[in-house]
Amino acid sequence: MTKETKDEEKVEEVNVPDKFAKLVGEIEKMSVLDLSELIKVLEKKFGVSAAAPMAVAAPVSATGGEAAVEEKSVYNVELKGVGEKKIEVIKVVRDVIGKGLKEAKDFVDAVATSPQMIAEGVEKKEADEMKKKFEEAGAQVELK
């Protein structure tokens, strides 16, 4: 089994123990959106976080003790609200995420109860393009 990075430059061999082979096989078949939902469920169920620990110390700039502000290069794109043009937002979900009509409608309907993750770990340019498409359809999107 191999794990490929987004840019597919690096391929890492991963030895999966037999007792996890079936589970890993099922996870490999899941979409990124479904994986994101699964992670949220597991975090709530077991009271843990899948997020990487953050560094405690802030970097010091050359001008003195002020913290240097670095612009993020990777973003998570979250759909916060649908707005008045629900059908247009469903079309954008189908286009951006690649879901079928029913899955896209269910995804958009779920925003009424809580924000939904559109994509995780995307480059700034791609995240901005997604945000623009959703905002043109009347949706509220946040880059995190």
DRENMAR-425473 format. One line per 8 residues: number of its first residue (from 1); their letters; for each residue x, y, z of N, C-alpha, C, O. Coordinates in steps of 0.02 Angstrom, whole numbers, padded with zeros to 5 digits. Last residue first. Layout:
BEGIN
NUM = A = X,Y,Z,X,Y,Z,X,Y,Z,X,Y,Z; ...
***
This chain:
BEGIN
144 = KLEVQAGA = -00488,01446,00327,-00457,01438,00393,-00386,01413,00386,-00352,01403,00436; -00604,01542,00246,-00540,01508,00239,-00507,01505,00307,-00501,01556,00341; -00778,01526,00227,-00722,01550,00268,-00661,01508,00253,-00664,01447,00249; -00921,01584,00138,-00866,01537,00144,-00811,01568,00187,-00799,01629,00183; -01087,01593,00097,-01036,01621,00141,-00984,01568,00154,-00999,01513,00178; -01158,01607,-00071,-01142,01571,-00009,-01090,01610,00032,-01054,01653,00006; -01185,01657,-00197,-01221,01685,-00140,-01207,01652,-00074,-01241,01666,-00024; -01107,01622,-00301,-01172,01587,-00297,-01212,01611,-00237,-01268,01589,-00227
136 = EEFKKKME = -00995,01694,-00272,-01033,01714,-00331,-01102,01681,-00332,-01149,01709,-00360; -00950,01617,-00165,-00977,01684,-00151,-01016,01711,-00211,-01065,01747,-00201; -00905,01503,-00233,-00960,01498,-00186,-00991,01566,-00172,-01052,01572,-00168; -00801,01558,-00312,-00857,01522,-00344,-00917,01519,-00297,-00974,01532,-00318; -00715,01609,-00210,-00746,01654,-00259,-00807,01621,-00292,-00859,01654,-00299; -00676,01491,-00145,-00713,01542,-00108,-00750,01588,-00157,-00808,01605,-00147; -00602,01431,-00249,-00663,01399,-00222,-00707,01450,-00188,-00767,01452,-00199; -00499,01526,-00262,-00543,01511,-00319,-00608,01478,-00296,-00662,01496,-00319
128 = DAEKKEVG = -00439,01517,-00136,-00470,01580,-00157,-00518,01570,-00215,-00570,01601,-00218; -00392,01385,-00143,-00441,01403,-00092,-00477,01468,-00111,-00537,01473,-00103; -00298,01398,-00246,-00355,01354,-00256,-00411,01371,-00206,-00470,01371,-00223; -00207,01487,-00183,-00238,01505,-00247,-00302,01464,-00258,-00354,01491,-00277; -00167,01414,-00065,-00202,01478,-00061,-00239,01495,-00126,-00297,01516,-00123; -00199,01236,-00072,-00157,01294,-00082,-00199,01358,-00083,-00258,01356,-00099; -00285,01142,00055,-00277,01164,-00014,-00234,01227,-00016,-00232,01266,00031; -00328,01074,00173,-00259,01072,00151,-00248,01092,00079,-00206,01062,00044
120 = EAIMQPST = -00493,01025,00129,-00442,01035,00180,-00373,01032,00148,-00361,00992,00103; -00655,01083,00081,-00590,01054,00064,-00541,01070,00120,-00546,01121,00153; -00776,01104,00148,-00775,01094,00076,-00711,01058,00056,-00712,01008,00019; -00857,01069,00294,-00791,01075,00264,-00795,01057,00190,-00814,01001,00172; -00997,01162,00351,-00971,01101,00320,-00904,01115,00286,-00896,01166,00252; -01078,01221,00500,-01036,01233,00442,-01007,01167,00416,-00994,01121,00455; -01240,01152,00541,-01171,01168,00559,-01130,01180,00495,-01146,01151,00443; -01372,01160,00494,-01360,01140,00563,-01289,01156,00587,-01278,01172,00645
112 = AVADVFDK = -01363,01205,00363,-01413,01236,00406,-01400,01219,00479,-01416,01260,00523; -01277,01120,00300,-01250,01185,00321,-01298,01221,00368,-01278,01262,00408; -01351,01015,00253,-01317,01006,00317,-01288,01072,00344,-01275,01078,00404; -01388,01057,00126,-01439,01056,00178,-01407,01051,00248,-01433,01079,00296; -01267,01033,00059,-01290,01101,00066,-01343,01106,00121,-01343,01153,00160; -01266,00891,00067,-01211,00930,00093,-01233,01002,00107,-01219,01029,00161; -01383,00859,-00003,-01378,00841,00067,-01322,00881,00102,-01330,00902,00159; -01344,00906,-00131,-01402,00936,-00097,-01399,00921,-00022,-01410,00966,00019
104 = AEKLGKGI = -01236,00820,-00156,-01225,00893,-00154,-01282,00927,-00117,-01270,00973,-00077; -01301,00697,-00159,-01249,00709,-00109,-01236,00784,-00101,-01226,00808,-00045; -01387,00718,-00270,-01415,00705,-00203,-01364,00719,-00148,-01380,00750,-00098; -01291,00741,-00376,-01343,00790,-00358,-01370,00779,-00287,-01374,00827,-00249; -01123,00694,-00328,-01184,00688,-00367,-01236,00736,-00342,-01225,00770,-00291; -00972,00793,-00313,-01026,00751,-00286,-01083,00746,-00336,-01089,00788,-00381; -00861,00873,-00334,-00871,00815,-00377,-00923,00767,-00350,-00920,00707,-00363; -00827,00992,-00275,-00814,00931,-00238,-00822,00869,-00280,-00794,00817,-00264
96 = VDRVVKIV = -00858,01087,-00379,-00796,01091,-00339,-00778,01025,-00307,-00721,01003,-00310; -00983,01046,-00436,-00925,01063,-00477,-00859,01058,-00438,-00811,01028,-00461; -01067,01028,-00327,-01058,00973,-00375,-00994,00984,-00416,-00956,00937,-00429; -01058,01155,-00271,-01035,01097,-00233,-01022,01039,-00280,-00971,01005,-00274; -01119,01228,-00373,-01049,01240,-00359,-01020,01182,-00319,-00963,01161,-00332; -01250,01178,-00364,-01212,01170,-00427,-01137,01179,-00415,-01097,01143,-00443; -01282,01223,-00236,-01280,01151,-00249,-01240,01137,-00313,-01201,01090,-00315; -01285,01360,-00262,-01234,01333,-00216,-01227,01258,-00226,-01172,01232,-00225
88 = EIKKEGVG = -01397,01367,-00344,-01332,01387,-00371,-01275,01359,-00328,-01223,01338,-00353; -01495,01328,-00253,-01483,01287,-00312,-01415,01303,-00342,-01379,01258,-00364; -01493,01435,-00159,-01475,01367,-00139,-01457,01323,-00199,-01409,01284,-00197; -01479,01583,-00145,-01475,01545,-00207,-01452,01473,-00194,-01397,01454,-00214; -01473,01646,-00021,-01538,01642,-00055,-01538,01596,-00116,-01591,01573,-00137; -01360,01557,00090,-01389,01616,00059,-01454,01601,00024,-01486,01550,00037; -01279,01465,00158,-01298,01452,00089,-01325,01515,00054,-01313,01524,-00005; -01130,01468,00260,-01200,01484,00247,-01215,01477,00173,-01171,01483,00131
80 = KLEVNYVS = -01003,01410,00268,-01036,01434,00329,-01111,01447,00320,-01150,01436,00366; -00891,01296,00214,-00954,01327,00194,-00994,01345,00256,-01015,01301,00293; -00717,01313,00217,-00777,01292,00254,-00837,01332,00230,-00835,01394,00226; -00562,01255,00177,-00616,01296,00151,-00681,01269,00181,-00699,01211,00172; -00402,01273,00242,-00462,01233,00242,-00518,01279,00220,-00521,01337,00242; -00241,01305,00162,-00304,01324,00195,-00355,01268,00195,-00353,01222,00154; -00073,01351,00158,-00121,01297,00151,-00183,01315,00192,-00178,01337,00250; 00001,01459,00187,00003,01437,00117,-00047,01381,00104,-00061,01365,00047
72 = KEEVAAEG = -00017,01608,00284,-00026,01536,00275,-00022,01519,00201,-00041,01559,00158; 00106,01728,00313,00044,01711,00279,00041,01636,00269,00090,01605,00249; 00168,01774,00470,00178,01736,00409,00111,01720,00379,00064,01700,00414; 00226,01901,00563,00164,01873,00538,00178,01839,00471,00197,01871,00423; 00332,01896,00703,00326,01902,00631,00261,01869,00609,00243,01815,00634; 00312,01987,00852,00304,01923,00817,00296,01935,00742,00259,01979,00721; 00435,02097,00917,00370,02087,00886,00368,02020,00849,00418,02000,00819; 00558,02128,00972,00518,02076,01003,00451,02063,00972,00412,02023,00997
64 = GTASVPAA = 00643,02172,00823,00639,02173,00895,00596,02116,00919,00596,02062,00890; 00657,02158,00689,00647,02226,00714,00643,02228,00790,00641,02283,00818; 00660,02027,00652,00725,02061,00655,00719,02131,00685,00769,02160,00705; 00541,01938,00756,00563,01971,00695,00630,02006,00706,00653,02013,00763; 00520,01778,00821,00539,01847,00835,00566,01878,00772,00608,01849,00737; 00381,01665,00826,00444,01686,00798,00458,01760,00813,00411,01799,00817; 00315,01604,00980,00305,01642,00919,00373,01663,00891,00418,01678,00930; 00303,01443,01051,00340,01505,01045,00326,01539,00978,00324,01506,00926
56 = VAMPAAAS = 00226,01328,01026,00207,01374,01078,00240,01441,01070,00208,01493,01081; 00158,01252,00881,00217,01275,00917,00195,01328,00967,00152,01369,00952; 00024,01134,00895,00050,01197,00872,00111,01216,00912,00117,01199,00971; -00001,00965,00845,00012,01014,00898,00044,01077,00869,00086,01073,00824; -00122,00930,00719,-00053,00928,00740,-00042,00980,00795,-00071,01034,00791; -00282,00860,00754,-00241,00916,00733,-00170,00908,00759,-00159,00884,00814; -00366,00768,00803,-00321,00744,00751,-00275,00799,00727,-00232,00787,00684; -00407,00749,00973,-00400,00794,00916,-00349,00765,00867,-00296,00741,00887
48 = VGFKKELV = -00536,00667,01072,-00467,00679,01051,-00466,00728,00993,-00519,00746,00966; -00654,00606,01117,-00628,00664,01151,-00555,00679,01135,-00517,00699,01179; -00715,00504,01048,-00662,00485,01094,-00630,00545,01130,-00583,00536,01169; -00819,00570,00977,-00831,00506,01010,-00779,00492,01064,-00796,00470,01119; -00755,00681,00918,-00809,00690,00967,-00819,00628,01009,-00827,00632,01070; -00663,00617,00834,-00640,00666,00883,-00692,00675,00938,-00675,00677,00997; -00749,00541,00753,-00701,00507,00798,-00675,00554,00852,-00666,00534,00909; -00816,00644,00684,-00853,00597,00725,-00807,00563,00776,-00824,00557,00835
40 = KILESLDL = -00708,00705,00616,-00747,00744,00665,-00786,00697,00712,-00788,00710,00772; -00669,00598,00534,-00623,00624,00583,-00660,00663,00637,-00646,00656,00697; -00783,00587,00452,-00764,00532,00496,-00717,00556,00551,-00724,00536,00609; -00776,00708,00382,-00833,00695,00426,-00817,00640,00476,-00835,00644,00534; -00658,00686,00310,-00662,00742,00356,-00719,00732,00406,-00711,00745,00466; -00699,00577,00233,-00645,00569,00282,-00646,00625,00334,-00635,00613,00393; -00794,00639,00152,-00815,00587,00199,-00762,00575,00252,-00779,00563,00310; -00707,00724,00081,-00761,00752,00120,-00785,00702,00172,-00796,00720,00230
32 = VSMKEIEG = -00627,00635,00013,-00596,00680,00062,-00650,00709,00108,-00638,00716,00168; -00709,00474,00004,-00691,00539,-00024,-00660,00581,00032,-00666,00565,00091; -00645,00305,00028,-00685,00363,00048,-00662,00427,00014,-00603,00434,-00003; -00559,00203,00004,-00615,00211,-00044,-00655,00274,-00030,-00696,00295,-00072; -00476,00200,00113,-00448,00220,00049,-00502,00234,-00003,-00492,00274,-00048; -00558,00144,00210,-00542,00215,00214,-00515,00241,00148,-00529,00297,00128; -00556,00010,00170,-00619,00047,00169,-00606,00122,00170,-00639,00160,00134; -00420,-00020,00192,-00450,-00027,00126,-00514,00012,00119,-00526,00045,00068
24 = VLKAFKDP = -00413,-00004,00330,-00375,00042,00287,-00403,00039,00215,-00407,00091,00182; -00493,-00115,00367,-00512,-00047,00386,-00477,00005,00341,-00509,00051,00317; -00417,-00222,00316,-00486,-00212,00293,-00508,-00140,00307,-00539,-00108,00264; -00293,-00206,00388,-00296,-00204,00315,-00366,-00190,00289,-00374,-00149,00243; -00273,-00222,00521,-00301,-00158,00500,-00312,-00155,00424,-00338,-00105,00400; -00218,-00347,00537,-00278,-00333,00576,-00311,-00267,00556,-00370,-00255,00572; -00100,-00340,00460,-00158,-00377,00435,-00222,-00359,00472,-00275,-00357,00441; -00025,-00176,00456,-00035,-00242,00488,-00100,-00274,00464,-00148,-00239,00448
16 = VNVEEVKE = 00049,-00099,00322,-00014,-00102,00359,-00021,-00172,00389,-00022,-00221,00353; 00181,-00003,00287,00166,-00072,00304,00104,-00074,00348,00107,-00052,00406; 00200,00106,00158,00172,00099,00224,00154,00026,00235,00116,-00003,00196; 00311,00201,00062,00284,00135,00075,00259,00132,00148,00295,00153,00193; 00281,00353,-00015,00306,00321,00045,00272,00254,00054,00211,00250,00053; 00330,00459,-00139,00288,00402,-00126,00320,00364,-00068,00379,00346,-00070; 00329,00623,-00195,00357,00578,-00146,00308,00521,-00133,00249,00534,-00118; 00257,00692,-00289,00329,00687,-00298,00359,00634,-00253,00410,00603,-00270
8 = EDKTEKTM = 00122,00719,-00282,00142,00654,-00306,00217,00647,-00319,00238,00603,-00356; 00067,00826,-00220,00103,00839,-00282,00133,00776,-00312,00166,00780,-00363; 00009,00762,-00109,-00033,00798,-00157,00003,00809,-00223,-00027,00803,-00276; 00083,00599,-00086,00073,00668,-00068,00034,00702,-00124,00027,00675,-00178; 00021,00436,-00061,00049,00485,-00106,00035,00555,-00081,-00020,00568,-00056; 00060,00284,00004,00029,00347,00022,00061,00400,-00022,00122,00408,-00020; 00026,00113,-00038,00067,00174,-00040,00025,00234,-00021,-00036,00235,-00028; 00042,-00058,00000,00000,00000,00000,00044,00062,00000,00095,00063,00035
***
